[in-house]
């Protein structure tokens, strides 16, 4: 995860997201650099427009939820409380 954070930090600061820069960020954070992880991440980011991807991710996260949290809790409580008769009728239908 620190490798992704490092790449995002480099992007945010306008620095090139490459192996050398990412290694420096990881080292500066006090973690030991795993060469394989660095190479894999940099290879995966080739041809990716990070700004565009972040923009798309923000839109997905910022989508409004249906109702307020209080309304959601009320709906959950209503769904959880089934009358005993309904539960018994459901079981009775299984046995004929």
Backbone bond lengths (Angstrom), bond angles and torsions (degrees), N, CA, C in turn:
res aa  C-N    CA-C-N  psi(-1)  N-CA   C-N-CA  omega(-1)  CA-C   N-CA-C  phi
1 X - - - 1.442 - - 1.523 110.29 -
2 X 1.323 116.16 -34.31 1.464 118.64 -178.95 1.524 111.76 -64.79
3 X 1.324 117.26 -25.76 1.461 120.46 178.87 1.529 110.35 -69.98
4 X 1.309 116.26 -41.22 1.468 120.50 177.74 1.522 109.86 -66.04
5 X 1.325 116.25 -44.04 1.468 119.51 177.37 1.527 110.56 -60.22
6 X 1.315 116.57 -40.61 1.456 120.83 178.77 1.524 111.44 -61.80
7 X 1.343 115.69 -43.86 1.464 119.86 179.00 1.527 110.36 -64.19
8 X 1.323 117.04 -41.06 1.464 120.26 178.70 1.530 111.33 -65.60
9 X 1.307 116.75 -38.38 1.467 120.62 177.86 1.524 110.48 -63.92
10 X 1.323 116.45 -45.19 1.466 119.71 177.75 1.521 110.98 -59.60
11 X 1.320 116.07 -43.96 1.464 120.12 179.02 1.530 111.03 -61.64
12 X 1.317 116.21 -45.69 1.466 121.40 -178.61 1.527 111.80 -60.14
13 X 1.325 115.57 -36.13 1.465 120.56 -178.64 1.526 112.61 -86.05
14 X 1.325 117.03 0.22 1.459 120.36 178.32 1.516 113.72 77.62
15 X 1.309 117.46 15.46 1.458 121.90 178.92 1.528 109.92 -89.30
16 X 1.311 117.72 155.59 1.468 119.36 178.12 1.529 110.72 -67.95
17 X 1.310 115.22 135.77 1.466 120.13 177.98 1.524 106.28 -92.89
18 X 1.341 114.67 92.28 1.462 120.90 179.37 1.530 108.61 -135.55
19 X 1.324 115.70 175.67 1.469 120.01 -176.16 1.522 112.28 -58.68
20 X 1.308 116.87 -47.02 1.462 121.00 -176.80 1.532 111.37 -61.05
21 X 1.327 116.69 -47.99 1.463 120.67 -178.96 1.522 111.28 -64.48
22 X 1.324 116.02 -42.91 1.465 119.75 -178.58 1.527 110.99 -65.01
23 X 1.324 117.31 -39.47 1.469 120.98 177.28 1.534 110.44 -60.97
24 X 1.335 116.48 -41.32 1.467 120.15 -179.90 1.531 110.96 -63.92
25 X 1.326 116.36 -41.83 1.469 120.10 -179.61 1.523 110.39 -65.11
26 X 1.304 117.11 -45.51 1.474 121.08 -179.45 1.522 110.31 -63.33
27 X 1.323 116.83 -43.60 1.468 120.58 177.89 1.514 111.53 -63.16
28 X 1.331 116.59 -42.73 1.462 120.79 -179.42 1.519 111.91 -64.30
29 X 1.329 116.36 -27.45 1.462 120.41 179.23 1.529 111.34 -78.55
30 X 1.335 116.52 -9.52 1.460 119.78 177.24 1.518 113.91 94.94
31 X 1.317 117.20 7.56 1.466 120.32 178.90 1.523 109.20 -97.17
32 X 1.328 115.42 156.96 1.452 119.55 176.88 1.525 108.23 -84.31
33 X 1.314 116.77 134.36 1.460 122.22 -176.13 1.529 110.03 -78.98
34 X 1.336 114.96 128.57 1.457 121.92 174.15 1.531 106.48 -101.94
35 X 1.322 115.54 108.13 1.471 121.39 -175.38 1.526 111.84 -55.91
36 X 1.324 117.64 -39.72 1.464 121.32 -177.96 1.522 111.09 -63.98
37 X 1.331 116.63 -41.45 1.463 120.19 179.45 1.523 111.38 -66.53
38 X 1.313 115.93 -39.38 1.461 120.22 179.20 1.527 109.52 -63.38
39 X 1.313 116.86 -49.00 1.473 121.16 -178.58 1.530 111.06 -62.97
40 X 1.328 117.04 -40.74 1.462 121.03 179.88 1.521 111.40 -64.31
41 X 1.315 117.25 -45.23 1.458 120.49 -179.24 1.530 111.23 -65.79
42 X 1.302 117.12 -44.99 1.459 120.39 -179.73 1.531 109.89 -63.24
43 X 1.323 117.49 -40.26 1.467 120.79 177.62 1.528 110.78 -64.19
44 X 1.333 116.72 -39.64 1.462 120.85 179.96 1.529 111.89 -68.30
45 X 1.320 116.83 -27.35 1.462 120.68 -178.34 1.526 113.33 -88.29
46 X 1.324 118.20 -5.52 1.467 121.09 179.18 1.521 109.42 -61.73
47 X 1.318 116.12 125.06 1.454 121.39 178.34 1.522 114.43 81.18
48 X 1.320 117.70 4.04 1.464 121.26 -179.99 1.524 109.18 -95.80
49 X 1.319 115.91 130.04 1.463 121.21 174.81 1.534 106.64 -87.46
50 X 1.316 115.94 97.91 1.469 121.16 -174.40 1.519 111.16 -60.29
51 X 1.316 117.89 -40.88 1.470 120.91 -179.64 1.522 110.75 -60.58
52 X 1.316 116.67 -43.53 1.460 121.02 179.37 1.525 111.19 -65.20
53 X 1.313 116.45 -42.46 1.469 120.45 179.65 1.530 111.16 -64.71
54 X 1.312 116.83 -39.69 1.469 120.18 177.75 1.522 110.84 -65.87
55 X 1.324 116.08 -37.74 1.459 120.73 178.11 1.531 110.36 -62.25
56 X 1.316 116.35 -44.81 1.464 121.17 179.18 1.522 111.20 -65.73
57 X 1.315 116.92 -37.86 1.458 120.64 179.49 1.521 110.56 -67.31
58 X 1.317 117.38 -37.75 1.460 121.26 179.33 1.514 111.30 -64.33
59 X 1.312 116.60 -38.65 1.460 120.50 179.58 1.523 110.01 -63.99
60 X 1.305 117.08 -41.93 1.460 120.82 -178.80 1.528 111.27 -66.58
61 X 1.306 116.81 -39.21 1.459 121.09 -179.27 1.519 110.99 -73.89
62 X 1.321 117.36 -34.92 1.451 121.37 -175.20 1.524 113.47 -81.92
63 X 1.320 118.12 -0.91 1.464 120.44 179.34 1.528 109.24 -61.14
64 X 1.330 117.38 131.16 1.465 119.75 -176.47 1.528 111.81 -67.59
65 X 1.304 114.77 143.92 1.462 120.80 177.18 1.523 108.94 -82.55
66 X 1.305 116.26 154.77 1.468 120.56 179.15 1.528 109.07 -75.64
67 X 1.308 116.53 115.13 1.463 120.88 177.37 1.521 112.54 77.19
68 X 1.315 114.07 -179.72 1.451 120.22 178.63 1.515 109.28 -94.53
69 X 1.322 117.83 165.57 1.461 119.62 178.31 1.543 112.63 -59.69
70 X 1.312 116.15 -34.51 1.462 119.39 179.39 1.527 110.80 -65.15
71 X 1.345 116.16 -40.92 1.456 120.06 178.10 1.517 111.13 -64.79
72 X 1.316 116.40 -38.26 1.459 120.74 179.94 1.521 110.44 -63.91
73 X 1.334 117.17 -40.14 1.465 120.66 179.10 1.525 110.77 -65.20
74 X 1.341 116.74 -39.77 1.455 120.11 179.14 1.519 110.33 -62.59
75 X 1.340 116.16 -42.51 1.456 120.23 179.92 1.516 110.92 -63.98
76 X 1.342 117.63 -40.36 1.456 121.25 178.65 1.522 110.57 -61.77
77 X 1.326 116.86 -42.97 1.457 120.28 -178.85 1.522 110.57 -64.21
78 X 1.335 116.57 -40.25 1.459 120.21 179.60 1.520 110.55 -62.53
79 X 1.314 117.18 -41.61 1.445 121.41 -178.38 1.522 111.45 -69.39
80 X 1.314 117.42 -34.97 1.455 120.93 -177.59 1.523 112.16 -71.40
81 X 1.322 118.68 -31.86 1.454 122.54 -175.43 1.526 110.29 -88.01
82 X 1.328 116.41 93.54 1.453 120.58 173.96 1.522 107.06 -99.72
83 X 1.289 116.10 137.87 1.457 117.76 176.52 1.530 110.16 -62.73
84 X 1.315 115.62 149.30 1.459 121.74 -178.03 1.524 110.19 -61.59
85 X 1.323 117.15 -35.36 1.462 120.54 -179.16 1.530 111.13 -62.19
86 X 1.355 116.66 -40.97 1.457 120.19 179.36 1.521 110.95 -63.71
87 X 1.313 116.45 -41.50 1.455 120.31 179.55 1.519 110.63 -65.66
88 X 1.328 117.04 -41.59 1.460 120.71 179.90 1.534 110.52 -67.84
89 X 1.321 118.10 -38.98 1.461 121.41 178.31 1.518 109.83 -63.56
90 X 1.310 117.42 -38.98 1.455 121.62 178.96 1.499 111.09 -63.94
91 X 1.319 117.82 -41.28 1.462 121.80 178.21 1.523 111.02 -68.91
92 X 1.315 116.64 -39.23 1.473 120.72 -178.88 1.530 110.38 -63.78
93 X 1.323 117.59 -35.56 1.458 119.49 -179.47 1.523 112.38 -67.46
94 X 1.309 117.23 -23.03 1.454 120.39 177.62 1.536 112.47 -69.94
95 X 1.320 115.96 -29.36 1.458 120.34 -174.87 1.524 113.08 -104.76
96 X 1.280 118.73 15.52 1.470 121.00 172.57 1.460 111.38 104.58
